[in-house]
């Protein structure tokens, strides 16, 4: 079940920026400070390895409301998870999971945004989806999803 879908990549609206500032503390000053602090934390830790470009770091800072220490702890947990489950995650690529997730309606992005302008991703792991997926598909989904955002 496939339909026309285009992803809106235009800059966020003023209303979206206001929500980001109110709910996530996302202002240019806070973002700049958080990026600097997170880079320093990562530089001083030789046990975890992540890209340190702005886009990658913001991906971890945003869910932590731009608190660098919280984002750093999140990155450490993800790194520990990857290490603990490397037998499942090794050589895992989004392309390998494409059929299971897209052709069997396991993952869907709603065409329209919600009432607050947010993109909505649905993951259906109930019903008949078990026929096309196994534990090894679902468990690493979050890791794969993190890397394609």
SULKA-V968301 format. One record per helix or strand of 3 or more residues. SS is the DSSP state (helix for helix, strand for strand). FROM is the first residue (numbers start at 0). LEN is the number of residues. If there is no record, write none. Layout:
ss->SS from->FROM len->LEN
ss->SS from->FROM len->LEN
//
This chain:
ss->helix from->13 len->11
ss->helix from->27 len->16
ss->helix from->53 len->9
ss->helix from->67 len->17
ss->helix from->85 len->4
ss->helix from->93 len->10
ss->strand from->106 len->3
ss->strand from->120 len->3
ss->helix from->126 len->5
ss->helix from->134 len->5
ss->helix from->140 len->8
//
